[in-house]
Amino acid sequence: MVASEARPHAKTGGLADVLGSLPAALARLGHEVDVVLPHYRGIGAGSPVGRLTVRTGGQVDQVDVSAVVADGPRTILVRHDAYFDREYLYGAVGRDYPDNPERFAFLARAALAWAAAADRPYDVVHAHDWQAGLLPLFVRRAAAGRPRSRPATVLTIHNLAYQGVFDASWLPRLGLEWDLMRVTALEYWSRISFLKAGVVFADLVTTVSPRYAEEVLTPELGFGFDGILRERSADLVGILNGIDYDLWDPWRDPHLPVPFRASKMQGKVAAKRKLLEAFGMPSAPVVRRRPLVGLISRMVDQKGFDLLAEAMDVLPAMAATFVLLGSGEPRYEDGWRALAARHPDRIGVRIGFDDALAHLVEAGADLFLMPSRFEPCGLNQMFSQRYGTVPVVRATGGLRDTVRDVDGPGGDGTGFTFEEYTAAAMLGALGRALVAFGDRRAWGRIQQAGMRQDFSWDASAREYVKVYERAAGHEPAAGDGTKNARPGA
């Protein structure tokens, strides 16, 4: 696997969570997994395992490689201080590093050099998001004329909104030919896209939920890639992300004051009291009896903060308390700070991120609100159900796949959903949840239904194995000109 971040080494979002959990789940199934990652500033040295010659365009680098082994998978750290010894992974706040095309083309080239130098050939190369998008192309080019010798390639799209689009003048600087500047290769509206390279040249493409695999084929949520992906629709698979039950288990969570589980829920009361105190809010019995709504999010439009801004005057008047942990656009940060200042007994805000506090929000809240415009998978709605916190979500992407509406068929709902992307629809779903909270017996059934869900990585890992096996015997993607790239797994 090749990615730009992986927990616990480097993290800005959900991609790192996936790369921190999926390899271990595959290892539990008996597979050998290496994760190739940049050696960013702050990552431990690891154990030296060799030195690579990496060619990127006309540039030749000799780079050191180290390894970290934990729970089965091995993390391969590629060191290039000029590219990766920086304060941030992708750029300073609000601005990407201008040499990102070169940085992540180097990552793909280095991963390929590592694979070529390995004692045994890899069966599969799994690239994640645009930062590794050139890798399927490089794999094909390296095996030109001997297609049966190459590994199968898989690309996973974690968020289609990020496409790695750059000026076409980067092509020769990255050692890529101008003949790739065509619509069936890297050309994207007179520029080039690393993500498109992955989509076009990978054997199979996956997304992080089944519903999102359908949504990316539509103009509304395809972000200009819907036509490109429709061309590969037969090779597109949606696999739901899992969550790491070693990290997210209320019975073993070190961040909680008292452990709890489905058969012993008293600890959730203690978590609610501690959560209110952590936000500097009153924790008197009358406050604790009110439903507590939690939010943990990037504060951007994608996450529904335009809807929340429209509802700013309504939220404090609802029969609930709200706590928000997150950061993002200054207008939303400022708006929520001002709201908390006006209603300190109803609204609590912490700008930034704190992992321990995130666990406490999941455990201490009664409801968790995710009004996303789109959500490729989402993790917090799964964390919430694990912790007996009932999600209120917009029915999109992975949120639709993982939350069953209480008022839907079957009588085994796990949360509250809304369809239309409007503030009125969001408030309607939240209002239904607050009414339901008043019926303690019914509320307990909703909590228990959510806590029974299995969102572990083991099931998802088995689906990825099916993809790998299929890719290993797959007909080649457009632009390769070879047949039956691999005879079998």
Secondary structure, DSSP 8 states (H G I E B T S, - for coil): -B-S-BTTTB-SSHHHHHHHHHHHHHHHTT---EEEEE--TT----EEEEEEEEEETTEEEEEEEEEEE-SS-EEEEE--HHHH-SSSSS-STT---TTHHHHHHHHHHHHHHHHHHSSS--SEEEEETGGGTTHHHHHHHHTTT-GGGS-EEEEEES-TT---EE-TTHHHHTT--GGG-STTTTEETTEEEHHHHHHHHSSEEEESSHHHHHHTTSTTTSTT-HHHHHHTGGGEEE----B-TTTS-TTT-TTSSS--BTTB-HHHHHHHHHHHHHTT----HHHHHS-EEEEEEEESGGGTHHHHHHTTTTGGGSSSEEEEEEEE-HHHHHHHHHHHHH-TTTEEEEES--HHHHHHHHHH-SEEEE--S--SS-SHHHHHHHTT-EEEEES-HHHHHH--BTTSTTS---BEEE-S-SHHHHHHHHHHHHHHHT-HHHHHHHHHHHHT---BHHHHHHHHHHHHHHHHT----TT---S-S-S--
